[in-house]
Amino acid sequence: MMKINFEHFTVRECSPENISEILQIQDETFETLSCPDLLRRNTPEMLSECLKYPHQTIGAWYQDELAAFAMRYTPEGNAEEDLSLLLQGVNLSHLKPANFKLCIVRPNYKGNSLQFHLGALLEQYAKNAGIGLMCATVHPENTYSINNLLKLGYSYNRTLEKYGLERNLYFKFISFFQQPK
């Protein structure tokens, strides 16, 4: 595990050309998980979709290696993927939702706060895209992801079954003043 200041990473938007490396990172991560339910294995089709508008994937490169990536999924009409519809007791009126879908950090780069930094950047880009609410699900035992979401200002809503797995649901308002469509 290398300790590297975030300033030494190059952050840029990922493109469809990065799909094979993203799939490789997902596979590497699943090989190292102590509990396979900590993460949901996304299909190549879903990961590819997240590399195209209106979704967004950003990556952190160290030298020429993709060290980590984070994905925002904008569900626009896809109720099955819209986590905001699962929130209880949250006023969603006039808010365009998106999901902080996934963040994976390669094992060699863990401990560099990449999930936090990429999550903060995704949030900035989401605000610029008119997103007002970000949602995320996390396995209840995934303390690293939970701590990063809390550090980013997300609030716990409830525990539920999603994707056939137990998940905690988190949300964060990122823009309070949006014009209704």
VODO-424318 format. One record per residue (C-alpha): x, y, z; residue in three letters; residue number from 1. Coordinates in nm, 3 decimals. Last residue first. Layout:
% residues N
<rec <X Y Z> ALA NUM>
...
//
This chain:
% residues 181
<rec <-3.925 2.124 -1.520> LYS 181>
<rec <-3.909 2.262 -1.167> PRO 180>
<rec <-3.625 2.509 -1.111> GLN 179>
<rec <-3.372 2.392 -0.859> GLN 178>
<rec <-3.275 2.547 -0.531> PHE 177>
<rec <-3.157 2.303 -0.266> PHE 176>
<rec <-2.854 2.156 -0.438> SER 175>
<rec <-2.642 1.873 -0.301> ILE 174>
<rec <-2.901 1.699 -0.085> PHE 173>
<rec <-2.740 1.379 0.038> LYS 172>
<rec <-2.870 1.025 0.063> PHE 171>
<rec <-2.782 0.689 0.217> TYR 170>
<rec <-2.945 0.346 0.189> LEU 169>
<rec <-2.792 0.056 0.385> ASN 168>
<rec <-2.791 -0.267 0.187> ARG 167>
<rec <-2.885 -0.633 0.232> GLU 166>
<rec <-2.852 -0.816 -0.098> LEU 165>
<rec <-3.087 -0.930 -0.375> GLY 164>
<rec <-3.003 -0.619 -0.579> TYR 163>
<rec <-3.158 -0.419 -0.297> LYS 162>
<rec <-3.284 -0.548 0.038> GLU 161>
<rec <-3.332 -0.270 0.289> LEU 160>
<rec <-3.159 -0.074 0.564> THR 159>
<rec <-3.276 0.282 0.619> ARG 158>
<rec <-3.209 0.653 0.562> ASN 157>
<rec <-2.845 0.716 0.660> TYR 156>
<rec <-2.730 1.069 0.581> SER 155>
<rec <-2.453 1.166 0.339> TYR 154>
<rec <-2.214 1.446 0.437> GLY 153>
<rec <-1.897 1.339 0.253> LEU 152>
<rec <-1.752 1.213 0.584> LYS 151>
<rec <-2.067 1.002 0.626> LEU 150>
<rec <-2.019 0.857 0.279> LEU 149>
<rec <-1.652 0.787 0.351> ASN 148>
<rec <-1.732 0.618 0.682> ASN 147>
<rec <-1.995 0.397 0.515> ILE 146>
<rec <-1.754 0.304 0.236> SER 145>
<rec <-1.480 0.203 0.478> TYR 144>
<rec <-1.725 0.031 0.716> THR 143>
<rec <-1.859 -0.210 0.455> ASN 142>
<rec <-2.048 -0.420 0.711> GLU 141>
<rec <-2.393 -0.272 0.638> PRO 140>
<rec <-2.339 -0.322 0.262> HIS 139>
<rec <-2.365 0.018 0.097> VAL 138>
<rec <-2.631 0.189 -0.111> THR 137>
<rec <-2.596 0.541 -0.245> ALA 136>
<rec <-2.815 0.841 -0.317> CYS 135>
<rec <-2.735 1.189 -0.450> MET 134>
<rec <-2.994 1.465 -0.463> LEU 133>
<rec <-3.006 1.795 -0.650> GLY 132>
<rec <-2.853 1.706 -0.987> ILE 131>
<rec <-2.841 2.001 -1.227> GLY 130>
<rec <-2.537 1.881 -1.422> ALA 129>
<rec <-2.310 2.133 -1.245> ASN 128>
<rec <-2.429 1.991 -0.914> LYS 127>
<rec <-2.341 1.641 -1.038> ALA 126>
<rec <-1.990 1.757 -1.133> TYR 125>
<rec <-1.934 1.886 -0.779> GLN 124>
<rec <-2.074 1.563 -0.632> GLU 123>
<rec <-1.851 1.350 -0.852> LEU 122>
<rec <-1.555 1.555 -0.724> LEU 121>
<rec <-1.646 1.490 -0.360> ALA 120>
<rec <-1.692 1.118 -0.429> GLY 119>
<rec <-1.355 1.107 -0.608> LEU 118>
<rec <-1.185 1.262 -0.305> HIS 117>
<rec <-1.360 1.035 -0.052> PHE 116>
<rec <-1.308 0.713 -0.247> GLN 115>
<rec <-0.946 0.814 -0.313> LEU 114>
<rec <-0.869 0.865 0.056> SER 113>
<rec <-0.510 0.736 0.003> ASN 112>
<rec <-0.547 0.429 0.226> GLY 111>
<rec <-0.613 0.190 -0.062> LYS 110>
<rec <-0.385 0.246 -0.363> TYR 109>
<rec <-0.226 -0.098 -0.393> ASN 108>
<rec <-0.568 -0.264 -0.346> PRO 107>
<rec <-0.722 -0.085 -0.647> ARG 106>
<rec <-0.993 0.158 -0.541> VAL 105>
<rec <-1.350 0.094 -0.651> ILE 104>
<rec <-1.627 0.350 -0.633> CYS 103>
<rec <-1.979 0.268 -0.737> LEU 102>
<rec <-2.319 0.410 -0.803> LYS 101>
<rec <-2.323 0.748 -0.634> PHE 100>
<rec <-2.679 0.754 -0.760> ASN 99>
<rec <-2.859 1.048 -0.919> ALA 98>
<rec <-3.171 1.245 -0.839> PRO 97>
<rec <-3.323 1.559 -0.998> LYS 96>
<rec <-3.498 1.743 -0.719> LEU 95>
<rec <-3.821 1.935 -0.774> HIS 94>
<rec <-4.003 1.749 -0.497> SER 93>
<rec <-3.794 1.481 -0.327> LEU 92>
<rec <-3.911 1.532 0.029> ASN 91>
<rec <-3.753 1.253 0.235> VAL 90>
<rec <-3.957 1.040 0.477> GLY 89>
<rec <-3.853 0.705 0.330> GLN 88>
<rec <-3.605 0.675 0.046> LEU 87>
<rec <-3.662 0.390 -0.200> LEU 86>
<rec <-3.765 0.616 -0.491> LEU 85>
<rec <-3.434 0.802 -0.451> SER 84>
<rec <-3.251 0.480 -0.540> LEU 83>
<rec <-3.358 0.506 -0.904> ASP 82>
<rec <-3.217 0.189 -1.066> GLU 81>
<rec <-3.547 0.003 -1.103> GLU 80>
<rec <-3.732 0.330 -1.171> ALA 79>
<rec <-3.530 0.396 -1.488> ASN 78>
<rec <-3.690 0.722 -1.608> GLY 77>
<rec <-3.380 0.938 -1.568> GLU 76>
<rec <-3.161 0.709 -1.348> PRO 75>
<rec <-2.847 0.928 -1.344> THR 74>
<rec <-2.565 0.693 -1.245> TYR 73>
<rec <-2.252 0.850 -1.102> ARG 72>
<rec <-1.942 0.633 -1.107> MET 71>
<rec <-1.611 0.643 -0.923> ALA 70>
<rec <-1.276 0.507 -1.040> PHE 69>
<rec <-0.951 0.410 -0.874> ALA 68>
<rec <-0.580 0.355 -0.941> ALA 67>
<rec <-0.590 0.367 -1.322> LEU 66>
<rec <-0.222 0.319 -1.399> GLU 65>
<rec <-0.013 0.545 -1.623> ASP 64>
<rec <0.147 0.761 -1.350> GLN 63>
<rec <-0.114 0.739 -1.080> TYR 62>
<rec <-0.451 0.775 -1.243> TRP 61>
<rec <-0.770 0.873 -1.064> ALA 60>
<rec <-1.084 0.800 -1.262> GLY 59>
<rec <-1.416 0.968 -1.323> ILE 58>
<rec <-1.732 0.802 -1.444> THR 57>
<rec <-2.041 0.995 -1.546> GLN 56>
<rec <-2.398 0.918 -1.639> HIS 55>
<rec <-2.606 1.134 -1.874> PRO 54>
<rec <-2.394 1.067 -2.084> TYR 53>
<rec <-2.175 0.759 -2.129> LYS 52>
<rec <-1.923 0.571 -1.915> LEU 51>
<rec <-2.196 0.452 -1.677> CYS 50>
<rec <-2.353 0.256 -1.965> GLU 49>
<rec <-2.030 0.060 -2.005> SER 48>
<rec <-2.041 -0.037 -1.636> LEU 47>
<rec <-2.402 -0.149 -1.676> MET 46>
<rec <-2.325 -0.353 -1.989> GLU 45>
<rec <-2.013 -0.509 -1.834> PRO 44>
<rec <-2.240 -0.629 -1.553> THR 43>
<rec <-2.194 -0.495 -1.203> ASN 42>
<rec <-2.077 -0.722 -0.925> ARG 41>
<rec <-2.242 -0.591 -0.610> ARG 40>
<rec <-1.996 -0.524 -0.333> LEU 39>
<rec <-1.972 -0.636 0.030> LEU 38>
<rec <-2.164 -0.952 -0.065> ASP 37>
<rec <-1.843 -1.135 -0.163> PRO 36>
<rec <-1.718 -1.125 0.199> CYS 35>
<rec <-1.341 -1.113 0.259> SER 34>
<rec <-1.306 -0.936 -0.075> LEU 33>
<rec <-0.968 -0.979 -0.250> THR 32>
<rec <-1.076 -1.167 -0.565> GLU 31>
<rec <-1.378 -0.935 -0.598> PHE 30>
<rec <-1.144 -0.637 -0.615> THR 29>
<rec <-0.931 -0.782 -0.892> GLU 28>
<rec <-1.245 -0.853 -1.097> ASP 27>
<rec <-1.374 -0.495 -1.053> GLN 26>
<rec <-1.030 -0.358 -1.145> ILE 25>
<rec <-1.024 -0.576 -1.460> GLN 24>
<rec <-1.372 -0.455 -1.557> LEU 23>
<rec <-1.258 -0.094 -1.518> ILE 22>
<rec <-0.945 -0.169 -1.725> GLU 21>
<rec <-1.156 -0.322 -2.002> SER 20>
<rec <-1.405 -0.033 -1.993> ILE 19>
<rec <-1.148 0.249 -2.029> ASN 18>
<rec <-1.212 0.303 -2.403> GLU 17>
<rec <-1.575 0.386 -2.315> PRO 16>
<rec <-1.445 0.706 -2.154> SER 15>
<rec <-1.326 0.796 -1.806> CYS 14>
<rec <-1.334 1.156 -1.695> GLU 13>
<rec <-1.011 1.285 -1.549> ARG 12>
<rec <-0.816 1.286 -1.226> VAL 11>
<rec <-0.437 1.277 -1.233> THR 10>
<rec <-0.302 1.164 -0.899> PHE 9>
<rec <-0.007 1.344 -0.736> HIS 8>
<rec <-0.236 1.605 -0.581> GLU 7>
<rec <-0.406 1.325 -0.385> PHE 6>
<rec <-0.089 1.274 -0.183> ASN 5>
<rec <0.042 0.919 -0.215> ILE 4>
<rec <0.084 0.659 0.059> LYS 3>
<rec <0.153 0.328 -0.117> MET 2>
<rec <0.000 0.000 0.000> MET 1>
//
